[in-house]
């Protein structure tokens, strides 16, 4: 073996496998694992002289017994598979160098190399070249085991590391944990997912009983963790310690589960602006105008408040639906009526708008609907007219130059947040407030619209995620989440599961790359986002899918103009007049327009139901919400759903693209990574 060979090392073959393995690992070295062995967090990074990795070797013993042949199977005079396993056992490591094999088997290094090479040719042993360590060897069967799903639990940190998880496993994890990060090499090997269980995840878990939540946890981690389960049960209990209810004399009461909670938590955290007067050791009369503040203060203290108040029904409004709700939509409505406030959380295309209209009909009161844009206001109006018996005169729009207040009024958040339009909230006895794209509510400009705690409140959102980590405000100002496992909707065919691919694109030429390299800050990010090489990539993707209805998303107007000009298609942005914007959308819906380039205005709920292909040419940093919204343009019940996210190779865009798709990955959706070569047309899966 040459000196050059000695500078190369190995990584395992990642063959397909289906068996899952679960470990429980404590947070201190030498703690007990699920299989009774001592575990450490990194068992394969030591030098060749490190002590035995018994956890790995014992775990693989069944594979060894099943695959070791007799000495009659010896491929050379120097090394057989059986003797190779003996060398591994003697070294106490899952991988060995040829020099170690030679020493253990008392053969020359040349014979060891020849024998190992023969075993590689026979498919019984694997080797991998890595730049920093010697060339090492391992059994092929061990590589297969390494590629199987494996769950490692760190109960004290409430974290789960999942290697090569199935879609089903990721869908279950999304019910009680959130995805923090993904790791793994660009060859698609050893893909790992880090999940963390926060108290908010337990408070908002979609279960009616803590036993159902614990059962879901155990279904992912079969080895029980009393420490973690006790913590989950404690957090569930914390979410049921305070409640608001309406006293028989009409005022609002805050009730604590114990005298200690009232005295040591509520009365310590709240002041006279919120509490009018104590009425018992566990109850206090609170000011109606301070209900939102009380909820937020106690939420921040670790105690979500249950809201059992009698809410205003509003002026009666008789509405009948012309459509039948799907089973899961009816379940959403029923759960909303039981809670009287909440946020419908489901994938794009799941019919949250129809479910919202179902809630409107069920409440039977005059309704104020708040939306981010005029386009969405118009879509809501059309949906109400087509799915209910409401007539034109009963539906009003309140935005821009239109100021109609009717039994059902649709207003934009921006208009509703202006001081001069405060009368919008007081002009009628609203029985229901609907917040479409509810992730906007935490923004400062929308706070006023959320301070309507005496009404039924319903939020709609595919992604109640904010990059400032203020999702809590959504659930305290509106209500707790009401949702459905995305995987169930995919399996039932209600929503098309998207095929998502991140494509790493090279620079068009050295001039563009050098300009990027010499810049910094915002300009550096902008140049990477607007890499001209992406135009070539977009052409290639369109050629690959010539018949697909295509949306191309951009975050920069100049880039949108460049792509639209290169493809000879329209570009729709905030600068496009509303009538022209709507004309383009209508042409796309009708099939008269095959491809549309669109700016951020396409992120929020624009109804383009027949989009089959989405190409994200540039995005808003690492916004998970934006990534999910754009992918959601293709997630409809029928047809294909393809999403390509373009990122300039070797720049911060790589991390941004991975972060953008993180929410989808956390819901069990497969996200591939591909290296694209503009020069040759070749590409490699990552």
N, C-alpha and C positions, 0 to 999 in steps of 0.2 A: 504494500500500500504506500502510495506516494505521500510526501509531506502535504501536498495540496489536498489529497483525500482526507488526511487527518484534520483538516480545517473545516470539514463539512459535517453537518449533523442531520438528524432525522426527525420527522414528525409523523404521527400515525396515519395510516390509510383510513379514510372515512367511508366505510362500506355501509350499505343500508342495513338497518336493524329496527326491530319494532318493540323489543322488550324494554320496559322502563325500569330504572333502578332508583331507589330513594335512600338518601343518607340524612341523618340528623347530626349536625356538627355544633358543638358548643363553641363559645366565643373565646375560650382559653385553650392554649396548646395542651395536648395530652388528654383532652376530655373524651368522653365516651361517645362513639358513633352508634348508629342504629344497628350495625351488625356485631357490636361488642368489641370492636377493635379500637385502638387508639387512632385518632384522626388528626391530621393537620390540614391547613387550608391549601397548601401547595405541596403535593406529594411527589412531584416529578421534576423539580427544578434543581436538585442537589447535584454535586459533582459525583464522578464515578465511584469515589470512595465513601459516599454517604452510607449510613446504616440502612438495613432492610426496610423497604416500604411494604410492611406486612398487610396493610389494608388493601393495597392494590393486588398483591399476589394472592391473598386468600380469596378475594372477591372473584378472581379469575380462575380459581382452581378447578371449577367444574368444566371450564372451557379446556384447560390443560388436559384433564383426564379424558375428555372426549376426543381430543385431536392428536395426542402424542402417538406416533406409530411405533412399531417394534424396531429393533436395530436392523431387522432385515430390510427396512425401507430406507436404509442409509444411502443418500444420493452420491456420496463420495467416500473415500477412505478416511477423511478427516472429521466430518461433521454430519450427524443425523439430526432430524427434528427432535428426537428424544434427548440426545446429548445437548442440543441447543437449549431445551427447557431446563436441563440440569445446570447449565451455565447460568441461566437467568436466576434459578433458585439459589445457587451458590453466591451470586453477586447480590441477591436481594433487591433487584431492580427490574422494572418492566422492560427496559431497553439496555443493550450492552454494545460495546465497541468490539471490533474484530480482535483487538489486542487482548481484551478481557476473555473472550471466548477461547483464544489460543492458550492463554495462561491456565484457564480452568480445565481445558480438555487435554492439556499437555501436548499440543501440536504446534507446528510452526504458524506464524502469522499468515504466511502465503497460503498454507493449507486451509486455515480458517477462512480467509477471504474467498478461496475457491469453493469451499463447502457452503458458505453463506450465499455466494452467488448462485450456486445450483439450487438451493432452497428458494431463493427469490424467483428463479426461472420456473420452479415447480409451483409457485403460488403459495408456498407455505410460510414464507418470511417476507417482511417488507423493510425497506430502508427509505429514508428521506434526507435530502441535503439541506442543511441550514448553515448559514454563513459563520456562526460563531463557535460551534462545538465540533468534536470529532464526529465522523460518520458512525451512526448507531443502527442497530437492527432490532426487530421485534416480531413476534408471530402475527401472521395475517389475521388469525381469529381474534386476537386481542384488539386489532384495529376495528374489526366489526363490532365488538362489544363497546368500544369507545364511541362509536357513532350512534348508539342507542340513547333514547331519552333517559336522562338522569336528573333527579331533583335532589338538591342539597339544601337543607333547612338550617338557618342560623337563628334559633328561637329567641335568644336574648336581643338580637338586633332586629328581629321580626323581618328577616330578609330570606328570600328563596332564590337560589341560583339554579336555573334550569338549562341543562345542555340538550340541544337538539329536540326541543319540545314539539309535540304534535299540535296541530291546530286546535284539537279538542282540549288539550291541556291548557293552552293559552286562553281559550274562551272561558274555561272554568276559573282560571286565575283572575281574570278580569272582573269576576263577581265579588272579590273581596280584597284585591291587591291592585297596585298600579305599577306599570312598567317604568323602571328608572333608567335602564341603559341596556344596550346590547353590545356584545363583544364577539370577536372571532376574526379569523383571517379572511382575506379577500378571495380565497378559493372555496368559500362556502363551508369550510370545515370547522368543527368545534364551535358552532354558533351557540353562544350562551346568552341567556336573558336574566337580568337582575330585577326581581320584583321586591317591593317593600309594602308592608301592611301598616298603614297609618291609622290613627284613631278615627279620622274622617272616613276612611274606607269602611270601617266597621259601622259607624253611625249611618252611613248612606247605603249599606249593602242591601240589595233588593230581596230581603227575606222578612217574613212575618214573625219568625220565631228564631231565637238564637241557636236552637238545636239544628235547624236547617242550615244555618251558616256554618256551624261546626262540622256538620256532615259534608258540606261542600269542601271545607278545608281538608278534612281527612281523605276525601276522594283524590286529592292531589298529593298529599303527604300521608301515605298509609301508616307510617310509624307515628304514633301519637306523641305529641309534645305537651305534657301537662302545663308547662310554663307558658307556652304560647296560648293554649286554649283558655287558661285562667285569665290571661290578659284580655283576650277577645271577649270573654264573658263579662269581665269588669267594664270594658268599654261599652258593650251593649247596655249594661245596666246604667252607665252614666248618661246614656241617651234617653233615659226614662225617669230622670230624677226631678225634672221641673216641667210644669205644664201651665198653660194659660187657659182659663175658662171664664165664661160669662156668669156672673152672680145673678140670682133670681131678681135682684133689683136693677139689673141692667149694666152694672159697671164691670170692669175687667179685673180678674184676680190672678195673681201669680201664686201657684201652690208648689211647695217643696215636699219631697218624699219624707224628710225628717226635719226635726227642729234644728239639728246641727247644720244641715244644708242651708236652711233659711238664714240662720244667724251667722254662720261662718263663711258662707259663699255669697248668697244673694244680697244680704244687708251690707256686706263688706264691699261688694263690687258696684252696687247700684246706689244712687244718691236721691235726694229729694226731687230732682227733676224727673226721675222715673217712678219712684214710689210715693204714692199719696199718703198712705197710712197703713200700719200693720193691723190685721184684723184677727189674727190668732198666732200661735207659735210657729205654724207652718204656712200661713197665708198672708198675703199683703195686697192691698188695693193699689193698683198701678194706673198711671195716667195713659189714656188711650193713645195720645199722640206720641208716646214714648215706647210703644210696643216694639217697633223695629229696632230701636236702640237696645232695649232689654234683651231681645233675642241675640243680637250681635255680641253684646258684652258677655253674656253667659256662655255663648258658643266659644268665644275666645278663651274663657276660663275653663273650657273642657266639658261644658254641660249644654248640649243642644236642647232647646225648649220645644216640647210638644204643644201644638196650638189647637186647643179644643173649644175655642170661642164660638159663639153663635155669630156667624157672618151675615152681612146684609144680603138679602135676596135681590134687592134692586127692584126697579119697576118691572112688572111681569112682561114677558115676551114669549109668545107662543111660536115655537119653531119646530118644524118636522123635517127629518132627513129623508132624502130621496135615494140614499145609498145604504147598503148594509156594511156595517163595520166588520173588519176581520176579527177573528177571535182575540188576537193580542191587542188590537186597538180597543175593543170593548173592555178588555181587562184593564188597559190604561185608564179608560174613562171611569170604570167602577172604582179603581183605586183612588183616582182623583176625587170622586164624590165622597169617598170614605174619609180622605184626609182634608178635603176642601182647599188644599193648596199643594203645589208641587211642580216639578219640572219633568216633562216627558223627554226622556233621553233615549234615542234610538238612531240607527244608521240613516244616512241620507236615503231617500226613496222609500222609507218605511211607512209613509203616510201619516206623519205627525200632524200636518195641517188638517186632514180629514178627522183625525182623532180629536183635535182641538175644536172643530166644528161640532163633533159629537158631544163634547163637554158643554159647549155653548147651548145646545138644544136641551141637554139634561138639566142644566142649572135653571134654564127658563127665565133668565133675567136680562135686562139690557146690558150690552157688552161693549167695552172699549178694547180695541186691538192695537197694540203698539208694534211697529215694524221698523227696520233700519232704513228703508228706502221707498221712494214712490213706486218703483217697479213692483216691490212686494205688496204694497198697498193695493195696486191694481190687480195683482194675482189673487189676493184674498177676496176682493170684491167679486171677481169672476168665479172663484171657487164657491163662495156663498150662494151666488145666484144659480149655479149649476147643481148644487148638492142639497139645497134646502128650498122651502117654500117662501122664503123672504123675497119681497119685490124690491125694485129699484129705489123706491121712496123710503124704504126702511134702512138703507145702507148709505152711510156718508163717509167722505174722505176728508181728512184734516191735515193739509200740508201745503207748502208753497202758496199759490194763489187760491187754493180751494179750501174753504172753511165750512164744511157741512157737519153739523152735529145731529145725528139720527139715533134711533134705538140701537143700531150697531154702527159704531164709528171706528174707522181705521185711521190712525195717526202715525206719523213718523216720530221716532225718539227725539230727533233734533227739535222739531216743532214743539213737542210736548214738554221739552225741558226748558223752553224759554219762559221768562217771567211773565211776559205779556199774554201768554196763553195758559196761565194757571187755571183760568175759568173752565178749561176743557175738562178738568177732573171734577169740578163741582157743579157743572151745568145740568147733569142728569144723575139719577140714582143708579149708578152702575152696580150690577150684581156680580159681574165677572170682568177681570182684567186679564187679557192674554198678552204675553210677552213673546213675540216671535224672535228667533235667534237670540235666546235669552242670555247668552254669554256677553252681550253688550251691557247688561244691567249694571255691573260693578263700575263701569266708567263714570267719572264724576258728573258728566253732563246728563246722565240718565238717573241719577239718584232720586230726583224728585218723583219720577214716574213710579218708582218702587215703593214710595212711602204711602201706600194705600192698604194698610194692614187690616182694615175692616171689611175688605171685599174678598170674594173668591179670587185666587190668583193662580194662573196656569202659565208656566214657561214651556217653550219648545226649543230644543237644541240637540243637534247631533253630537256636539262636542262642547260641553260646559267647561271648557279649559281656557284659562287665561295665562299668558306667559308671566304675569306678575303674581301668580299663585294666589289669586283672590277668588277662586271658585266658591269659597265659603260664603261670600257675600250673595252669590246667586241663591244659595239654599236658605240663607237666613232672611233675605228680603222677599223671596217668592215662596219657597218651600222645598221639601226634600225631594230627591230624584225618584222618578217612576220610570222604570225601564225594562227592557227585555234583552236577554242574551242574544247578541248579534248572531252567534253561530246558529241558533234555532231558526232565525229568519232566513239565513243563507240556505240552510238545509231544506227548509220548506219551500224555497223558491220565491219567497215574497220580495227578496232583495238580491240582486246579482252581486256575488262576491267579486271584488275587483282583483285583477292580476296586476300587481304593483312591481315596477322595476326601476331601480335607481341606476342611471347610466352615467358613468364617469367619462367626460368628453375632454379631449386634448385641445390645445390652442390651435387656432387656424394657422398661425405662422409665428416665427420668432419675434417679430415686431410687436404683436399683441401681447405675447408673454413678457417681453422685456418691459413694456409699458406698465404692465401689472406689477412686475417685480420691483420697479423703481418707485411705486406709489405706496401709500399707507392709509390707514383709517378707512373712512367711508368710501373714498375713491377706490381703494384697493378692492373692497367688497363689490362695488358697483362694476368695476372692470371685469372681475371674475364672473359676475352674474350676466354681463352683456357680452361674454366671449363670442366673437363672430363664428367660431367653430360650431356653435349650437345651431346655426341656420342650416349648415350642411347636415347635421344630425336630424333635424326636424324633417328635412327633405327625404332623408333615407327612411325615417319612420313612416312618413305618409306613403312612400312608395311600397313599403311593406304591408300597409293596410289601406289600399287605394279606395275601398268602398265604405270605410268607416266614417261616420259623422264625427268630426274632430274639433275639440276646443283646445286652443293653445293659450296658456296662462303666462302673463308677464307681470313684473312689478315695476318696470321702468318704461315710460312712454316712448322714449327714443328707440328702445329695443322692440317695442310693439310695432312702431312704424316701420322699422327695418324688416322685421319678419313678415308683416303684412305686405310690404312692397315686394319682397323676394318671392312670396307665394301668390301674389296677386289676389289677396282676399281682404275683407274688411277688418278693421281694428276698432273695437268698441272700448272706450274709456270714460272716465268721468267728464271729459271735455266734449264727448259726443252728445248732441242735443237729444232730449228725451224721445222725441217723435222718431228720430232716425235710429236711435238705439233700439226702440221697440220694433221698428220695421225690420232691423237685422235679426232680432230674436225670433220674430214671427217667421221670417224666411228660413231660419235654421230649423224651427219646429216643423214647418211644412215640407221640408226637404228641398227647397229651392236653393239653399246655401249649404255646401258640404263642410266648409271649414271656417272657423271664426277665431280670430285672435282677440283676447279679452284681458282687461286689466283686473285690479282687485275688485271692481264692482261685480265681477262674476263669482266672487267667493261666497256671497251671502244669498242663498235661497232663490236665485234666478231660476225660473222653471224652464229648463231645457231637457225634457225627459228622454229624448232620443239620442243624446250624446253617447257614443260608444268608445271613443278614444280621447283621453286627456293627456296633453303634453305640458308639463310644468317647466317652462324655460327659465324662470327665475322666481324666487319666493321671498317672503318676508322673514329673513334670517332663518331661525329654526322653529318657526311658529307651528306647533303641533295642530292647533285649531285650523290654521289655513291649509295645512297639508291634508287634513281630513275633509275639509269643505271642498277642496278642489277634486280630490279623488271621488267625493260623493256625487259629483256631476254625472258620473257614469253608473252609479249604483242604483239601477232600476230593475224591475222584475224580469224583463226579457232582454235577449240579445247578449252581446259581449260587454265586458267592462275592463278596459285596459288603461293603465296609468303609467306613463313614463315620466320620471323626474330627472331632469338634466342637471348635472353638477360638474363644474370645471375641475378636472383632475389635479390633485396636488395643492388645492386651495381650501380655505375655510368652508367653501360650499359643500364639500364632502360631508363634514359634520352637520351642517345645516340641513342637508337633504335627509340624512339618517334621522335627525331629530324630528323633522317634519313628518316622517312616516311612523314615528314612534307610537302615536295613539292607535293607528291602524294595526301595527304589529301587536300591540297590547290586547287588541280585540280578536286575535287569532288569525289575522290575515297574513298570508305569506308575502314577504318583501324580498325580492331578489336584488343582487347587485352585480352589475356588468361593466367591464372595461370596454369602451368603444374606441376603435381605431379609425379615425376619419380618412387616413391616407390609403389604407388597404381595403377597408370595408370589413376587416376581421374584427372579431370581438371574443372576449373570454368571460365565462361566468365566474362570479366572485363569491 
